[in-house]
Amino acid sequence: MEDYLEDEKRYYSIGEVATMFDVNTSLIRFWEKEFDIIKPKKNKKGNRLFTPKDVQNLKLIHHLVKERGFTLKGAKSKLKENREDTARIAEVVDKLKMIKQALGEIRKDLD
């Protein structure tokens, strides 16, 4: 997930966040309503501004719901009971995906 975040950026628009996870902005808004750990700031126009912490929390939600197939209720429960393990597992999955991609590129270069 760290690959998604720019080092100096303090806030991300909802469009940027949706692009990070390859989902619609409506899903980000829905998750915001469903999960109390997502608390974007809003500017004077009412546009959502997501912090890096919000993005990390969305990453966990995305991992549980989209990658592991949890229901929203199950994801909420998992985040409440064991958030740190969930974060570690999501990080391992990300690293494994990067390794798989790198190996695929090496294989393509060898062919």
C-alpha contacts under 8 A as a table, 3 or more apart, distances in Angstrom:
res1	aa1	res2	aa2	distance
1	M	4	Y	5.41
1	M	5	L	7.16
1	M	56	Q	7.43
1	M	59	K	7.16
1	M	91	E	7.46
1	M	94	D	7.02
2	E	5	L	5.38
3	D	6	E	7.68
4	Y	20	M	6.26
5	L	9	K	7.55
5	L	52	P	7.15
6	E	9	K	5.50
9	K	12	Y	7.40
10	R	51	T	5.91
10	R	52	P	6.73
11	Y	49	L	5.41
11	Y	50	F	5.17
11	Y	51	T	4.78
11	Y	52	P	6.91
12	Y	16	E	6.01
12	Y	17	V	6.46
12	Y	49	L	5.44
12	Y	50	F	4.92
12	Y	51	T	6.42
12	Y	52	P	7.77
13	S	16	E	5.21
13	S	17	V	6.34
13	S	47	N	7.59
13	S	48	R	6.21
13	S	49	L	5.19
13	S	50	F	6.31
14	I	17	V	5.05
14	I	18	A	6.03
14	I	25	T	6.22
14	I	28	I	7.30
14	I	47	N	7.98
14	I	48	R	6.15
14	I	49	L	6.87
14	I	50	F	7.11
15	G	18	A	5.10
15	G	19	T	6.17
15	G	25	T	6.23
16	E	19	T	5.14
16	E	20	M	6.29
17	V	20	M	5.07
17	V	21	F	6.67
17	V	25	T	7.97
17	V	28	I	7.85
17	V	50	F	7.77
17	V	55	V	7.07
18	A	21	F	5.43
18	A	22	D	5.78
18	A	23	V	5.10
18	A	24	N	5.71
18	A	25	T	5.37
18	A	28	I	6.63
19	T	22	D	4.78
19	T	23	V	6.49
19	T	24	N	7.89
21	F	59	K	7.76
21	F	62	H	7.53
23	V	27	L	6.68
23	V	28	I	7.67
24	N	27	L	5.46
24	N	28	I	6.93
25	T	28	I	5.09
25	T	29	R	6.35
26	S	29	R	5.06
26	S	30	F	6.09
27	L	30	F	4.89
27	L	31	W	6.09
28	I	31	W	5.16
28	I	32	E	6.13
29	R	32	E	4.97
29	R	33	K	6.46
30	F	33	K	5.21
30	F	34	E	6.27
31	W	34	E	4.92
31	W	35	F	5.77
31	W	38	I	7.67
32	E	35	F	5.56
32	E	36	D	6.95
32	E	37	I	7.95
32	E	38	I	5.25
32	E	39	K	6.98
33	K	36	D	7.09
34	E	72	L	7.92
35	F	38	I	5.97
35	F	76	K	7.04
36	D	39	K	6.92
37	I	54	D	7.48
37	I	57	N	6.86
38	I	54	D	5.46
38	I	57	N	6.73
38	I	58	L	7.24
39	K	50	F	7.55
39	K	54	D	6.69
40	P	48	R	5.72
40	P	49	L	5.28
40	P	50	F	4.62
40	P	51	T	6.72
40	P	54	D	6.81
41	K	48	R	5.77
41	K	49	L	5.04
41	K	50	F	6.48
41	K	51	T	7.99
42	K	45	K	7.56
42	K	46	G	5.10
42	K	47	N	5.25
42	K	48	R	4.62
42	K	49	L	5.75
43	N	46	G	5.16
43	N	47	N	5.53
43	N	48	R	6.84
43	N	49	L	7.26
44	K	47	N	7.48
50	F	53	K	7.89
50	F	54	D	5.65
50	F	55	V	6.67
51	T	54	D	5.08
51	T	55	V	6.41
52	P	55	V	4.96
52	P	56	Q	6.19
53	K	56	Q	5.00
53	K	57	N	6.23
54	D	57	N	5.07
54	D	58	L	6.12
55	V	58	L	4.95
55	V	59	K	6.09
56	Q	59	K	4.97
56	Q	60	L	6.50
57	N	60	L	5.16
57	N	61	I	6.36
58	L	61	I	4.96
58	L	62	H	5.93
59	K	62	H	5.03
59	K	63	H	6.01
60	L	63	H	5.03
60	L	64	L	6.21
60	L	86	T	7.12
60	L	87	A	6.34
60	L	90	A	6.70
61	I	64	L	5.21
61	I	65	V	5.97
61	I	75	A	6.80
62	H	65	V	5.29
62	H	66	K	5.30
62	H	67	E	6.87
63	H	66	K	5.72
63	H	67	E	4.92
63	H	68	R	6.29
63	H	90	A	6.29
64	L	67	E	5.88
64	L	68	R	4.96
64	L	69	G	6.30
64	L	70	F	5.50
64	L	75	A	5.95
65	V	68	R	5.88
65	V	69	G	4.92
65	V	70	F	4.65
65	V	71	T	6.24
65	V	72	L	6.85
65	V	75	A	6.64
66	K	69	G	5.59
66	K	70	F	7.51
70	F	73	K	7.87
70	F	74	G	5.57
70	F	75	A	5.65
71	T	74	G	4.96
71	T	75	A	6.04
72	L	75	A	5.04
72	L	76	K	6.12
73	K	76	K	5.18
73	K	77	S	6.21
74	G	77	S	5.09
74	G	78	K	6.07
75	A	78	K	5.04
75	A	79	L	6.11
76	K	79	L	5.25
76	K	80	K	6.24
77	S	80	K	5.16
77	S	81	E	6.15
78	K	81	E	5.31
78	K	82	N	5.80
78	K	83	R	6.75
78	K	86	T	7.60
79	L	82	N	5.61
79	L	83	R	4.49
79	L	86	T	7.15
80	K	83	R	6.18
82	N	85	D	5.73
82	N	86	T	6.43
83	R	86	T	5.11
83	R	87	A	6.16
84	E	87	A	5.06
84	E	88	R	6.24
85	D	88	R	5.04
85	D	89	I	6.11
86	T	89	I	5.15
86	T	90	A	6.13
87	A	90	A	5.14
87	A	91	E	6.19
88	R	91	E	5.08
88	R	92	V	6.25
89	I	92	V	5.08
89	I	93	V	6.18
90	A	93	V	5.08
90	A	94	D	6.23
91	E	94	D	5.09
91	E	95	K	6.28
92	V	95	K	5.10
92	V	96	L	6.13
93	V	96	L	5.08
93	V	97	K	6.19
94	D	97	K	5.14
94	D	98	M	6.33
95	K	98	M	5.07
95	K	99	I	6.23
96	L	99	I	5.01
96	L	100	K	6.08
97	K	100	K	5.02
97	K	101	Q	6.13
98	M	101	Q	5.08
98	M	102	A	6.15
99	I	102	A	5.04
99	I	103	L	6.06
100	K	103	L	5.11
100	K	104	G	6.10
101	Q	104	G	5.01
101	Q	105	E	6.28
102	A	105	E	5.11
102	A	106	I	6.24
103	L	106	I	5.00
103	L	107	R	6.06
104	G	107	R	5.04
104	G	108	K	6.15
105	E	108	K	5.02
105	E	109	D	6.18
106	I	109	D	5.06
106	I	110	L	6.26
107	R	110	L	5.10
107	R	111	D	6.35
108	K	111	D	5.26
